[in-house]
């Protein structure tokens, strides 16, 4: 799966699951502020990631994720590392 497909898929489920305006989803935007995430929303986000991309997410993985670009990179890197591991 290439990065553009990953970004498209992520943006699609963010708009659907978190009812965020797609214009607010930009690489530099703050993920937590834009999506108005609370602790329960993070759990929802983890479930959506795991079901869409097929890998387990650890809570500590989110420590370094601030922007949407960080989020896209995280998912792309995890997908790439899952391919290497299998």
N, C-alpha and C positions, 0 to 999 in steps of 0.2 A: 504494500500500500504506500503510495507516494505521499509526500507532505501536503500537497494541495488537497488530496482526497481526505486526509486526516483532518485538516482544518475545516473543510466543508462539512464533514460528518460531525465534528465537535460543535461547530456553529449551529448546525441543524438541531442537535439535541438540546443545546443551551436555549435556543429560541423556544423550542417546544416545551421542555421540562421546566425551565425557569422563567418563561414568559418575558424574556428580555428583548428589547428592541434591537434588531440586528445592526442598526447604525451605531449603537453604543459599543458593539463588540469590535474593537480595533486592537491590533497587536500591542499597543502601548497602554491601553486602558487597564486599570486595576481590576483584577478578577473579582475579588471579594466585594468591593464597592459597587461595581457595575451590576453584579448579580444579586447584591444585597444578601450575601450569604451569612447565615448563622450556623451554629454547630450542627443542627439537624440537616440543614441544606448541604453541608459538606458530606454527610452520610449519603444523602440522595445522589450527590455528584459522584461519589465513589462507586455506588451501585450502578449508575448509568455508564461510567467508564468501563467497569468490569464487564458489564453485559454487552457493550458495544465493541470492545476491543479485546476481550478475552484474557486479561491479565489481572492479577491481584494488586491492589493499591494499599500501601502502608500509610497510616496517618502522617508519619514523619516526612513522607515524600512531599507533602504540601507546604512544608516550612519554607522552601526556597521558591515556591510558585507565587509570584506577585502579580504579574501581568498575563494577559492572554497569550502573548508570545512565549512566556515561560511555560505555560500550560501546554501549548502546541508542541514545544520542544520536548517536554517531559513525556507526552504520549508517544511522539515519534521515536524518541530514544528507547522507551520501554518496548515498543513494537519491534524495533530493530534488535534489541537485546534478546527478546523472546525468540526471534527467528534464529539467531546465532545459537541459542541454548538448545533448540530442538533439532 
